[in-house]
Amino acid sequence: MYSRANPSPRYVELIGLYRVLHDQGDMAHGLRPENTFDGRSLIPHGQTIKELVDAHQARTLLDYGAGKGKQYGPARVEIDDGRVLGSIREYWGVDEIHCFDPGYARFDKLPEGKFDGVICTDVLEHCPEQDLSWIVDELFSFARRFVFATVALYAAGKTLANGENAHCTLKPVAWWRDLIVATAASYP
């Protein structure tokens, strides 16, 4: 059985390949390093996450698989009532957002403690199937109030340095739902 302390050899290999993408980009697809895994996949989910933050009165968040974290930099965020805010953090109204990404040196230190909410967008399909049980369990272990996860069910637009598609675990919705629901049952 694999775990954070004993991940599969495939997990270790993939982390190394993701580090290469972070550092060198995916030039085969015209992606410069600064635009590779920059965090943009979170933005379309901003309103849903805001609703979860509000419903659960969340003050602290963990972005698990945050990429380069650019989604939390200064950005023009227009909201329904016509206001313009300076960042997604301001829009959500939270005090702290902690970024974790084992493939990016700046954020590769595993966080300590718990967070009101854990966000994981466009990450799980990048993980090897044999490690997903402990990874999903880890998501829930960091959360006090909610977990928000999205999974792409299609091939990525990025290629790893070894020629493989960056989405290594492509499964149907029911498979992902079963994994997440089974894990969530241990975290009321």
C-alpha positions as CSV (number, residue, x, y, z in Angstrom):
1,M,0.0,0.0,0.0
2,Y,1.4,3.4,-1.0
3,S,1.3,6.5,1.2
4,R,2.8,10.0,1.5
5,A,5.7,8.4,3.3
6,N,6.0,5.6,0.7
7,P,4.6,6.8,-2.6
8,S,4.7,4.6,-5.7
9,P,7.8,4.8,-8.0
10,R,5.4,6.1,-10.6
11,Y,4.4,9.0,-8.3
12,V,8.0,9.9,-7.7
13,E,8.7,9.7,-11.5
14,L,5.7,12.0,-12.3
15,I,6.7,14.6,-9.7
16,G,10.1,14.8,-11.5
17,L,8.4,15.2,-14.9
18,Y,6.1,17.9,-13.5
19,R,9.1,19.7,-12.2
20,V,10.6,19.7,-15.7
21,L,7.3,21.2,-17.1
22,H,7.3,23.9,-14.4
23,D,10.9,24.8,-15.1
24,Q,11.0,24.4,-18.9
25,G,7.4,24.6,-20.0
26,D,5.8,22.5,-22.7
27,M,7.5,23.9,-25.8
28,A,5.9,21.2,-28.0
29,H,2.6,22.9,-27.3
30,G,4.0,26.4,-27.2
31,L,3.6,26.8,-23.4
32,R,6.4,28.8,-21.8
33,P,7.4,27.9,-18.3
34,E,5.6,30.9,-16.7
35,N,2.3,29.8,-18.3
36,T,2.7,26.1,-17.5
37,F,0.6,25.0,-14.5
38,D,0.1,28.7,-13.6
39,G,-3.2,28.1,-11.7
40,R,-5.7,29.3,-14.3
41,S,-7.8,26.1,-14.1
42,L,-9.1,27.4,-10.7
43,I,-10.6,30.7,-12.1
44,P,-13.8,29.2,-13.7
45,H,-14.7,27.7,-10.3
46,G,-14.3,31.0,-8.4
47,Q,-18.0,31.6,-7.8
48,T,-18.7,28.1,-6.7
49,I,-15.8,28.2,-4.2
50,K,-17.0,31.6,-3.0
51,E,-20.4,30.0,-2.3
52,L,-18.7,27.3,-0.3
53,V,-16.6,29.8,1.6
54,D,-19.7,31.8,2.5
55,A,-21.8,28.7,3.4
56,H,-19.1,27.3,5.7
57,Q,-17.8,30.7,7.0
58,A,-14.3,29.6,5.8
59,R,-11.4,31.9,6.7
60,T,-8.5,29.7,5.6
61,L,-8.0,27.7,2.4
62,L,-5.5,25.2,1.1
63,D,-5.1,25.0,-2.6
64,Y,-3.8,21.4,-3.0
65,G,-2.0,21.3,-6.4
66,A,-1.9,25.1,-6.8
67,G,0.7,25.1,-9.6
68,K,2.6,28.3,-9.7
69,G,-0.2,30.1,-7.7
70,K,-0.6,32.9,-10.1
71,Q,-4.4,32.7,-9.6
72,Y,-3.8,34.4,-6.2
73,G,-1.9,37.4,-7.6
74,P,-3.4,40.8,-8.4
75,A,-6.2,40.4,-10.9
76,R,-9.3,42.3,-11.8
77,V,-12.3,40.4,-10.5
78,E,-15.7,41.7,-11.4
79,I,-18.6,40.5,-9.3
80,D,-22.4,40.6,-9.8
81,D,-23.1,43.8,-8.0
82,G,-20.7,45.7,-10.2
83,R,-17.8,46.0,-7.8
84,V,-14.3,45.3,-9.0
85,L,-11.9,43.6,-6.6
86,G,-8.2,43.3,-6.8
87,S,-7.8,39.5,-6.3
88,I,-9.6,36.2,-5.9
89,R,-8.7,36.2,-2.2
90,E,-10.4,39.5,-1.8
91,Y,-13.4,38.2,-3.7
92,W,-13.7,35.1,-1.5
93,G,-13.1,37.2,1.7
94,V,-10.7,34.8,3.3
95,D,-7.8,35.6,5.6
96,E,-5.3,33.0,4.3
97,I,-4.7,30.8,1.2
98,H,-1.9,28.3,1.5
99,C,-0.6,26.8,-1.8
100,F,0.8,23.3,-2.0
101,D,2.2,21.7,-5.2
102,P,4.7,18.9,-4.9
103,G,5.8,19.5,-8.5
104,Y,6.8,23.2,-7.9
105,A,9.7,24.0,-5.7
106,R,8.2,27.2,-4.3
107,F,5.2,25.3,-2.9
108,D,6.4,21.7,-2.4
109,K,6.5,21.7,1.4
110,L,3.6,19.7,2.7
111,P,1.4,22.0,4.9
112,E,0.8,21.5,8.6
113,G,-2.5,21.7,10.4
114,K,-6.0,22.0,9.0
115,F,-7.8,24.6,6.8
116,D,-11.4,25.5,6.7
117,G,-11.5,24.5,3.0
118,V,-9.4,22.5,0.7
119,I,-9.5,23.2,-3.1
120,C,-8.1,20.8,-5.7
121,T,-8.8,21.7,-9.3
122,D,-7.3,19.9,-12.3
123,V,-4.9,17.8,-10.1
124,L,-6.1,14.3,-9.4
125,E,-6.0,13.2,-13.0
126,H,-2.3,14.0,-13.0
127,C,-1.7,11.5,-10.2
128,P,-1.1,7.7,-10.7
129,E,-4.1,5.5,-9.9
130,Q,-2.2,3.5,-7.3
131,D,-1.6,6.6,-5.2
132,L,-5.0,8.2,-5.5
133,S,-6.4,6.6,-2.3
134,W,-3.8,8.2,-0.1
135,I,-3.9,11.5,-2.0
136,V,-7.7,11.9,-1.7
137,D,-7.5,10.9,1.9
138,E,-4.8,13.6,2.4
139,L,-7.2,16.2,0.9
140,F,-9.8,15.4,3.4
141,S,-7.3,15.2,6.3
142,F,-6.5,18.8,5.8
143,A,-10.1,20.1,5.7
144,R,-12.2,21.2,8.7
145,R,-15.3,22.2,6.8
146,F,-15.2,21.4,3.0
147,V,-13.3,19.9,0.1
148,F,-13.8,21.2,-3.4
149,A,-12.3,19.0,-6.1
150,T,-12.6,18.9,-9.9
151,V,-11.2,16.2,-12.2
152,A,-10.7,16.4,-16.0
153,L,-12.0,13.4,-17.8
154,Y,-10.1,14.0,-21.0
155,A,-6.5,14.1,-22.2
156,A,-4.4,17.1,-21.3
157,G,-3.1,19.8,-23.7
158,K,0.3,19.2,-22.1
159,T,2.9,16.5,-22.8
160,L,5.4,15.3,-20.3
161,A,9.1,15.3,-21.1
162,N,8.9,11.5,-21.7
163,G,6.2,12.0,-24.4
164,E,3.2,10.9,-22.2
165,N,0.1,12.9,-21.8
166,A,0.0,14.9,-18.5
167,H,-3.3,13.4,-17.5
168,C,-2.2,9.9,-16.5
169,T,-5.4,8.7,-14.8
170,L,-8.5,9.0,-17.1
171,K,-11.5,7.3,-15.5
172,P,-15.3,7.8,-15.9
173,V,-17.2,10.1,-13.5
174,A,-18.6,7.2,-11.5
175,W,-15.1,5.9,-10.7
176,W,-14.0,9.3,-9.3
177,R,-17.3,9.7,-7.5
178,D,-16.9,6.3,-5.8
179,L,-13.4,7.1,-4.7
180,I,-14.3,10.5,-3.3
181,V,-17.5,9.4,-1.6
182,A,-15.8,6.4,0.0
183,T,-13.0,8.6,1.4
184,A,-15.4,11.3,2.5
185,A,-17.3,8.8,4.6
186,S,-14.3,8.7,7.0
187,Y,-14.5,12.5,7.4
188,P,-17.9,13.6,8.7
